[in-house]
Amino acid sequence: MEVRHKGLLTLSIMLATVMQALDSTIANVALPSMRGSLGAGQDQITWVLTSYIVAAAIMTPLTGWLTDRFGLRQVFNTSVAGFTIISMACGIASSLNEMVLFRVLQGLFGACLVPLSQTVLLDINPKERHGQAMAFWGAGVMLGPIIGPTLGGWLTETFDWRYVFFVNLPVGILAFFGILFFLPKVPSRPRVFDFIGFFMLSLAIGALQMMLDRGQDLDWFASSEIWIETGLAVSGIWMFAFHIAGSDHPFIDPVILKDRNLMTAVLLVFMVGAILLAGSALLPGMLQNILGYPVSLTGLVLAPRGLGTMMAMMVVGRLVGRVDVRLLILFGLGLTAYSLHMMTGYSVLMGRSPIVSSGIVQGFGLGFVFVPLSTIAFSTLEPRHRANAAGLFSLVRNIGSSIGISLASAILSWNIAINRTEMTGKLTPSSPRLTGVLEGTGLDHATLLSVINSQITAQASMIAYIDDFKLMMLVTLALMPLVLIMRKPTIAGR
């Protein structure tokens, strides 16, 4: 695709990408403030997050069909405009019902932004520059979730929680007019819409997301609701796979599922998404609940992960096309595993430097994984399949993130309970050891028990976090052989 003012178009596209990526995490730190304004309970306020995730997950696979049916520029600009307008509606919501409705609409409009931005950048750049293009795109996709809590915490403390949504207005306006003026109009290619395939995939995604979001609160498979949602998810994906295999006009063309590089990349990005977002979800709780960091300091301490990612983007964009991208991915996975090994050394008495140093290493490693992975995924795919493949790539990354967060949180809670039981098994109010400590401190019995309980909880929780980091490290190491399955892409000039 030949375009004028490629730089301005790229900037406009990335503004839209960052805006959507930010909204996946920017509202997290504002939830306590939202509860009071919207009159929501602790279990209800999480729907502000899950409603957005479910809507975006269901809509993402529709990207390819919408682009073919209505044209790339029309779908892109409609998504940007709708996302921006609904963001303003979220900012003025006066009740939980209104907020959930607006977040669903925001997810529906925003779902296409990331896969379309990836498609456009691949289309407007020659093949030898795909590495640099994906480096730029990957920076927006990865930095959004990483800096979201930092920006959200600052906006909430400095202004009000509503500004985590209002901040999208200037960004959305610039992105809309940039795409309108600089992105050429691409002819549409009308094709039959596969309602059955879309319904089955939507059912599977929606049921899976609901199962993950509510599993921990309902004690997982002790609840009949979780069994129903699991059955719907399994049935939906099985019927979807069976349907597209025999359909004349499938919702997702099975041809792309035969591309070895794409499918291996999809599996890898599923796990990378799980590790990236699970780490982002676990660390704020650890810093605030165990180390006592305030929201603003938590955001600042976690920001170096984004710095590491930015450093990786500047390096890897120049290496893709010159070095076998499989080696870059292996290097990134190795660094990511090493950063998780560093995190297994955390303690309740540590300062900020271990968090900052491991964060930089992890951000650098993930940058070396995500950009080459985004490049090699489409290296052997025909250009006409890119929109469908990009939608699938983004969908699987989001599902991986959801599963990673849910499993990491569940394992964390389970390990905390086990650790507390083991640490308090021989400690009773009448224990001679406790009586001796009581006599030495001069504290009354109730105060001492409270102090000991808080220390045991902190130690049990930190051990549980370390166990999660160790598991994530082992999973990362196990992914490395998968890279060798990929075909080696042709290096420009050879």
BADRENNU-255982 format. One line per field, with one value per residue (C-alpha): chain; residue number from 0; x, y, z. Coordinates in nm, 3 decimals, decimal comma. Layout:
chaine: c(A/...)
num: c(NUM/...)
px: c(X/...)
py: c(Y/...)
pz: c(Z/...)
***
This chain:
chaine: c(A/A/A/A/A/A/A/A/A/A/A/A/A/A/A/A/A/A/A/A/A/A/A/A/A/A/A/A/A/A/A/A/A/A/A/A/A/A/A/A/A/A/A/A/A/A/A/A/A/A/A/A/A/A/A/A/A/A/A/A/A/A/A/A/A/A/A/A/A/A/A/A/A/A/A/A/A/A/A/A/A/A/A/A/A/A/A/A/A/A/A/A/A/A/A/A/A/A/A/A/A/A/A/A/A/A/A/A/A/A/A/A/A/A/A/A/A/A/A/A/A/A/A/A/A/A/A/A/A/A/A/A/A/A/A/A/A/A/A/A/A/A/A/A/A/A/A/A/A/A/A/A/A/A/A/A/A/A/A/A/A/A/A/A/A/A/A/A/A/A/A/A/A/A/A/A/A/A/A/A/A/A/A/A/A/A/A/A/A/A/A/A/A/A/A/A/A/A/A/A/A/A/A/A/A/A/A/A/A/A/A/A/A/A/A/A/A/A/A/A/A/A/A/A/A/A/A/A/A/A/A/A/A/A/A/A/A/A/A/A/A/A/A/A/A/A/A/A/A/A/A/A/A/A/A/A/A/A/A/A/A/A/A/A/A/A/A/A/A/A/A/A/A/A/A/A/A/A/A/A/A/A/A/A/A/A/A/A/A/A/A/A/A/A/A/A/A/A/A/A/A/A/A/A/A/A/A/A/A/A/A/A/A/A/A/A/A/A/A/A/A/A/A/A/A/A/A/A/A/A/A/A/A/A/A/A/A/A/A/A/A/A/A/A/A/A/A/A/A/A/A/A/A/A/A/A/A/A/A/A/A/A/A/A/A/A/A/A/A/A/A/A/A/A/A/A/A/A/A/A/A/A/A/A/A/A/A/A/A/A/A/A/A/A/A/A/A/A/A/A/A/A/A/A/A/A/A/A/A/A/A/A/A/A/A/A/A/A/A/A/A/A/A/A/A/A/A/A/A/A/A/A/A/A/A/A/A/A/A/A/A/A/A/A/A/A/A/A/A/A/A/A/A/A/A/A/A/A/A/A/A/A/A/A/A/A/A/A/A/A/A/A/A/A/A/A/A/A/A/A/A/A/A/A/A/A/A/A/A/A/A/A/A/A)
num: c(0/1/2/3/4/5/6/7/8/9/10/11/12/13/14/15/16/17/18/19/20/21/22/23/24/25/26/27/28/29/30/31/32/33/34/35/36/37/38/39/40/41/42/43/44/45/46/47/48/49/50/51/52/53/54/55/56/57/58/59/60/61/62/63/64/65/66/67/68/69/70/71/72/73/74/75/76/77/78/79/80/81/82/83/84/85/86/87/88/89/90/91/92/93/94/95/96/97/98/99/100/101/102/103/104/105/106/107/108/109/110/111/112/113/114/115/116/117/118/119/120/121/122/123/124/125/126/127/128/129/130/131/132/133/134/135/136/137/138/139/140/141/142/143/144/145/146/147/148/149/150/151/152/153/154/155/156/157/158/159/160/161/162/163/164/165/166/167/168/169/170/171/172/173/174/175/176/177/178/179/180/181/182/183/184/185/186/187/188/189/190/191/192/193/194/195/196/197/198/199/200/201/202/203/204/205/206/207/208/209/210/211/212/213/214/215/216/217/218/219/220/221/222/223/224/225/226/227/228/229/230/231/232/233/234/235/236/237/238/239/240/241/242/243/244/245/246/247/248/249/250/251/252/253/254/255/256/257/258/259/260/261/262/263/264/265/266/267/268/269/270/271/272/273/274/275/276/277/278/279/280/281/282/283/284/285/286/287/288/289/290/291/292/293/294/295/296/297/298/299/300/301/302/303/304/305/306/307/308/309/310/311/312/313/314/315/316/317/318/319/320/321/322/323/324/325/326/327/328/329/330/331/332/333/334/335/336/337/338/339/340/341/342/343/344/345/346/347/348/349/350/351/352/353/354/355/356/357/358/359/360/361/362/363/364/365/366/367/368/369/370/371/372/373/374/375/376/377/378/379/380/381/382/383/384/385/386/387/388/389/390/391/392/393/394/395/396/397/398/399/400/401/402/403/404/405/406/407/408/409/410/411/412/413/414/415/416/417/418/419/420/421/422/423/424/425/426/427/428/429/430/431/432/433/434/435/436/437/438/439/440/441/442/443/444/445/446/447/448/449/450/451/452/453/454/455/456/457/458/459/460/461/462/463/464/465/466/467/468/469/470/471/472/473/474/475/476/477/478/479/480/481/482/483/484/485/486/487/488/489/490/491/492/493)
px: c(0,000/0,147/0,080/0,185/0,310/0,388/0,538/0,223/0,003/0,221/0,198/-0,181/-0,211/0,010/-0,192/-0,498/-0,305/-0,167/-0,509/-0,670/-0,379/-0,377/-0,743/-0,680/-0,504/-0,538/-0,868/-0,733/-0,588/-0,898/-1,142/-1,147/-1,236/-1,503/-1,674/-1,774/-1,889/-2,089/-2,223/-2,080/-1,968/-1,624/-1,747/-1,949/-1,683/-1,472/-1,736/-1,583/-1,284/-1,443/-1,719/-1,453/-1,241/-1,532/-1,669/-1,326/-1,249/-1,576/-1,538/-1,170/-1,221/-1,473/-1,197/-1,121/-1,482/-1,558/-1,248/-1,342/-1,705/-1,673/-1,311/-1,008/-1,016/-1,390/-1,366/-1,051/-1,193/-1,532/-1,353/-1,142/-1,440/-1,663/-1,394/-1,325/-1,692/-1,770/-1,463/-1,623/-1,946/-1,751/-1,606/-1,952/-2,123/-2,326/-2,410/-2,257/-2,513/-2,421/-2,050/-2,080/-2,288/-2,037/-1,743/-1,906/-1,947/-1,590/-1,464/-1,669/-1,529/-1,174/-1,137/-1,038/-0,777/-0,477/-0,515/-0,593/-0,292/-0,073/-0,228/-0,180/0,183/0,260/0,077/0,245/0,598/0,805/0,891/1,249/1,114/0,856/1,092/1,117/0,742/0,663/0,911/0,720/0,386/0,504/0,616/0,260/0,099/0,338/0,391/0,018/-0,052/0,281/0,241/-0,137/-0,127/0,133/-0,068/-0,397/-0,266/-0,131/-0,453/-0,667/-0,459/-0,401/-0,744/-1,019/-1,082/-1,294/-0,979/-0,854/-1,126/-1,115/-0,746/-0,854/-1,023/-0,717/-0,549/-0,860/-0,912/-0,554/-0,573/-0,909/-0,803/-0,461/-0,620/-0,889/-0,637/-0,343/-0,481/-0,594/-0,939/-0,912/-1,183/-1,412/-1,438/-1,789/-1,816/-2,081/-2,097/-2,069/-2,325/-2,295/-1,916/-1,926/-2,191/-2,001/-1,671/-1,839/-2,009/-1,678/-1,489/-1,763/-1,812/-1,437/-1,391/-1,681/-1,540/-1,198/-1,335/-1,575/-1,391/-1,193/-1,493/-1,709/-1,442/-1,401/-1,554/-1,736/-1,985/-2,245/-2,209/-1,843/-1,932/-2,195/-1,955/-1,683/-1,926/-2,033/-1,671/-1,565/-1,880/-1,852/-1,489/-1,547/-1,853/-1,666/-1,374/-1,611/-1,811/-1,523/-1,372/-1,676/-1,811/-1,790/-1,757/-1,597/-1,569/-1,194/-1,040/-0,882/-0,605/-0,435/-0,445/-0,218/0,060/0,325/0,487/0,155/0,025/0,354/0,361/0,000/0,091/0,395/0,209/-0,059/0,204/0,388/0,059/-0,002/0,342/0,332/-0,013/0,012/0,327/0,160/-0,140/0,061/0,324/0,098/-0,070/0,264/0,407/0,101/-0,009/0,328/0,573/0,319/0,384/0,122/-0,045/0,173/0,501/0,385/0,340/0,682/0,862/0,696/0,765/1,122/0,964/0,847/1,196/1,343/1,087/1,169/1,539/1,466/1,252/1,537/1,774/1,555/1,406/1,754/1,833/1,518/1,602/1,972/1,967/1,760/1,451/1,433/1,763/1,620/1,313/1,529/1,743/1,432/1,284/1,616/1,623/1,261/1,333/1,637/1,428/1,178/1,469/1,574/1,220/1,239/1,490/1,235/1,181/0,966/1,276/1,403/1,442/1,336/1,647/1,560/1,218/1,364/1,651/1,437/1,174/1,424/1,557/1,206/1,091/1,401/1,346/0,977/1,059/1,299/1,026/0,721/0,860/1,034/0,734/0,498/0,723/0,777/0,408/0,314/0,636/0,499/0,136/-0,029/-0,109/-0,483/-0,500/-0,329/-0,642/-0,785/-0,449/-0,389/-0,732/-0,653/-0,309/-0,457/-0,744/-0,513/-0,282/-0,579/-0,711/-0,363/-0,348/-0,685/-0,594/-0,253/-0,401/-0,670/-0,436/-0,164/-0,415/-0,572/-0,235/-0,129/-0,436/-0,397/-0,028/-0,090/-0,343/-0,104/0,190/-0,012/-0,127/0,229/0,369/0,101/0,059/0,257/0,182/-0,106/-0,202/-0,072/0,250/0,556/0,749/0,482/0,466/0,841/0,824/0,538/0,741/1,036/0,845/0,620/0,324/-0,017/-0,133/-0,382/-0,135/0,141/-0,092/-0,191/0,174/0,269/-0,034/0,055/0,415/0,308/0,065/0,336/0,586/0,329/0,223/0,578/0,659/0,344/0,446/0,792/0,632/0,428/0,740/0,921/0,637/0,636/1,013/0,975/0,697/0,916/1,204/0,967/0,861/1,209/1,210/0,891/1,086/1,285/0,963/0,930/1,059/1,353/1,231/1,433/1,674/1,657/1,934/2,013)
py: c(0,000/0,331/0,622/0,984/1,113/0,763/0,905/1,099/0,800/0,574/0,822/0,839/0,461/0,426/0,685/0,467/0,155/0,306/0,447/0,103/-0,079/0,169/0,109/-0,258/-0,161/0,213/0,173/-0,095/0,143/0,365/0,090/0,179/0,541/0,426/0,212/0,513/0,722/0,444/0,281/-0,061/-0,347/-0,509/-0,801/-0,576/-0,318/-0,581/-0,582/-0,249/-0,455/-0,783/-0,625/-0,451/-0,765/-0,991/-0,745/-0,688/-1,062/-1,142/-0,861/-0,912/-1,209/-1,000/-0,765/-0,948/-0,970/-0,606/-0,491/-0,691/-0,582/-0,209/-0,121/-0,078/0,301/0,310/0,040/0,192/0,543/0,421/0,225/0,525/0,763/0,518/0,433/0,802/0,899/0,603/0,687/1,024/0,845/0,622/0,936/1,084/0,758/0,803/0,440/0,096/-0,012/0,284/0,219/-0,151/-0,067/0,194/-0,037/-0,307/-0,056/0,065/-0,292/-0,349/-0,037/-0,086/-0,453/-0,377/-0,110/-0,331/-0,589/-0,313/-0,108/-0,415/-0,484/-0,126/-0,108/-0,433/-0,309/0,033/-0,095/-0,314/-0,661/-0,565/-0,298/-0,518/-0,567/-0,194/-0,154/-0,433/-0,287/0,039/-0,140/-0,370/-0,069/0,062/-0,275/-0,366/-0,026/0,041/-0,227/-0,154/0,224/0,206/0,162/0,440/0,689/0,579/0,621/0,969/1,085/0,947/1,104/1,437/1,490/1,229/0,871/1,002/1,140/0,788/0,794/1,165/1,132/0,946/1,255/1,444/1,119/0,995/1,323/1,329/0,963/1,009/1,300/1,149/0,827/1,022/1,236/1,000/0,646/0,570/0,430/0,057/-0,107/-0,340/-0,710/-0,814/-1,173/-1,383/-1,344/-1,671/-1,617/-1,973/-1,956/-1,612/-1,724/-2,039/-1,857/-1,575/-1,829/-2,004/-1,680/-1,527/-1,844/-1,891/-1,532/-1,557/-1,882/-1,723/-1,405/-1,573/-1,898/-1,778/-1,611/-1,922/-2,174/-2,293/-2,634/-2,649/-2,417/-2,532/-2,198/-2,271/-2,618/-2,466/-2,200/-2,462/-2,681/-2,387/-2,288/-2,642/-2,704/-2,367/-2,410/-2,773/-2,680/-2,380/-2,598/-2,856/-2,585/-2,396/-2,723/-2,788/-2,439/-2,280/-1,933/-1,983/-1,702/-1,771/-1,921/-2,257/-2,178/-1,951/-2,232/-2,438/-2,178/-2,326/-1,995/-1,830/-2,115/-2,154/-1,777/-1,787/-2,052/-1,854/-1,522/-1,698/-1,784/-1,452/-1,270/-1,483/-1,407/-1,034/-0,963/-1,209/-1,030/-0,693/-0,813/-0,974/-0,709/-0,415/-0,632/-0,753/-0,400/-0,247/-0,530/-0,668/-0,379/-0,105/0,105/0,373/0,366/0,641/0,480/0,141/0,287/0,452/0,136/-0,067/0,191/0,063/-0,244/-0,002/0,149/-0,195/-0,255/0,078/-0,006/-0,343/-0,181/0,050/-0,245/-0,521/-0,309/-0,280/-0,649/-0,794/-0,856/-0,895/-1,167/-1,486/-1,376/-1,716/-1,637/-1,302/-1,475/-1,731/-1,450/-1,267/-1,578/-1,641/-1,288/-1,315/-1,642/-1,484/-1,186/-1,426/-1,605/-1,266/-1,221/-1,549/-1,367/-1,111/-1,074/-0,870/-0,670/-0,580/-0,228/-0,097/-0,192/-0,564/-0,465/-0,203/-0,420/-0,728/-0,508/-0,360/-0,706/-0,845/-0,552/-0,588/-0,961/-0,935/-0,668/-0,909/-1,175/-0,980/-0,783/-1,071/-1,293/-1,040/-1,032/-1,404/-1,481/-1,321/-1,384/-1,683/-1,566/-1,414/-1,042/-1,098/-1,308/-1,052/-0,892/-1,231/-1,350/-1,027/-1,062/-1,420/-1,316/-1,041/-1,262/-1,542/-1,292/-1,149/-1,493/-1,592/-1,279/-1,359/-1,720/-1,618/-1,365/-1,604/-1,901/-1,693/-1,537/-1,874/-2,041/-1,742/-1,765/-2,142/-2,116/-1,839/-2,060/-2,358/-2,149/-1,997/-2,341/-2,475/-2,171/-2,163/-2,537/-2,552/-2,202/-2,171/-1,895/-2,113/-2,210/-2,183/-2,017/-1,750/-1,701/-1,646/-1,387/-1,214/-1,179/-1,038/-0,767/-0,631/-0,631/-0,754/-1,088/-0,949/-0,696/-0,954/-1,198/-0,923/-0,839/-1,205/-1,267/-0,977/-1,098/-1,455/-1,329/-1,120/-1,408/-1,660/-1,421/-1,346/-1,718/-1,765/-1,483/-1,637/-1,974/-1,802/-1,637/-1,972/-2,140/-1,860/-1,903/-2,278/-2,215/-1,960/-2,207/-2,475/-2,245/-2,213/-2,541/-2,430/-2,154/-2,414/-2,539/-2,214/-2,178/-1,946/-1,633/-1,497/-1,220/-0,913/-0,895/-1,267)
pz: c(0,000/-0,112/0,125/0,155/0,490/0,618/0,938/1,031/0,951/1,167/1,453/1,421/1,417/1,724/1,915/1,862/1,964/2,284/2,374/2,354/2,523/2,812/2,888/2,962/3,289/3,352/3,539/3,777/4,036/4,022/4,124/4,498/4,412/4,166/4,430/4,638/4,342/4,177/4,495/4,406/4,626/4,618/4,409/4,176/4,090/3,908/3,635/3,527/3,414/3,307/3,097/2,886/2,851/2,754/2,496/2,339/2,331/2,153/1,899/1,811/1,573/1,378/1,261/0,939/0,821/0,907/0,719/0,409/0,423/0,494/0,414/0,637/0,679/0,753/1,022/1,173/1,204/1,327/1,598/1,703/1,708/1,895/2,148/2,219/2,256/2,482/2,692/2,767/2,859/3,102/3,262/3,335/3,439/3,757/3,841/3,812/3,551/3,330/3,373/3,283/2,973/2,857/2,923/2,709/2,426/2,477/2,445/2,128/1,959/2,084/1,987/1,626/1,703/1,785/1,502/1,248/1,351/1,304/0,963/0,841/0,952/0,768/0,457/0,431/0,489/0,254/0,382/0,471/0,709/0,881/1,175/1,245/1,195/1,442/1,690/1,684/1,704/1,983/2,189/2,193/2,266/2,548/2,706/2,737/3,001/3,176/3,219/3,264/3,645/3,679/3,474/3,628/3,981/3,905/3,739/4,022/4,299/4,121/3,966/3,986/3,874/3,585/3,420/3,347/3,078/2,989/2,897/2,582/2,432/2,295/2,192/2,012/1,826/1,695/1,592/1,416/1,197/1,124/0,996/0,809/0,620/0,570/0,535/0,178/0,122/0,056/-0,158/0,033/-0,049/0,058/0,172/0,341/0,717/0,907/1,184/1,318/1,344/1,508/1,758/1,855/1,899/2,094/2,319/2,388/2,459/2,675/2,881/2,926/3,041/3,286/3,424/3,476/3,630/3,874/3,944/4,243/4,409/4,362/4,466/4,109/4,037/4,367/4,195/3,942/3,760/3,685/3,553/3,323/3,194/3,139/2,946/2,729/2,659/2,561/2,355/2,183/2,073/1,965/1,755/1,612/1,501/1,352/1,173/1,005/0,883/0,663/0,593/0,247/0,399/0,744/0,997/1,026/0,714/0,807/0,556/0,811/1,067/0,839/0,850/1,081/1,173/1,255/1,470/1,660/1,715/1,836/2,094/2,207/2,229/2,435/2,696/2,667/2,723/3,030/3,177/3,095/3,236/3,526/3,642/3,601/3,804/4,086/4,154/4,259/4,523/4,655/4,678/4,843/5,073/5,187/5,149/5,223/4,911/4,828/4,486/4,336/4,453/4,327/3,981/3,986/4,101/3,825/3,552/3,480/3,315/3,048/3,028/2,964/2,691/2,524/2,529/2,368/2,097/1,995/1,959/1,821/1,543/1,390/1,433/1,276/0,910/0,984/1,249/1,255/1,451/1,617/1,792/1,906/2,050/2,231/2,374/2,493/2,654/2,828/2,970/3,078/3,259/3,426/3,544/3,700/3,868/4,011/4,142/4,335/4,559/4,680/5,057/5,296/5,399/5,051/4,917/4,579/4,379/4,332/4,194/3,961/3,832/3,769/3,605/3,359/3,268/3,226/3,012/2,795/2,756/2,670/2,412/2,243/2,238/2,130/1,835/1,651/1,728/1,570/1,263/1,208/1,266/0,933/0,739/0,544/0,520/0,215/0,260/0,201/0,518/0,743/0,892/0,991/1,123/1,318/1,479/1,579/1,709/1,929/2,046/2,162/2,335/2,528/2,622/2,737/2,952/3,113/3,183/3,316/3,558/3,680/3,729/3,893/4,134/4,216/4,278/4,488/4,715/4,746/4,839/5,092/5,272/5,271/5,392/5,676/5,788/5,791/5,973/6,243/6,286/6,609/6,732/6,980/7,228/7,512/7,335/7,568/7,285/7,248/7,624/7,633/7,357/7,538/7,857/7,665/7,478/7,748/7,506/7,612/7,471/7,215/7,073/7,040/6,863/6,619/6,543/6,497/6,276/6,046/6,019/5,944/5,679/5,516/5,514/5,388/5,112/5,001/4,979/4,769/4,534/4,498/4,414/4,139/3,996/4,002/3,814/3,553/3,512/3,445/3,193/3,013/2,989/2,859/2,573/2,426/2,223/2,046/1,872/1,679/1,513/1,319/0,966/0,928/0,742/0,452/0,557/0,338/0,083/0,086)
***
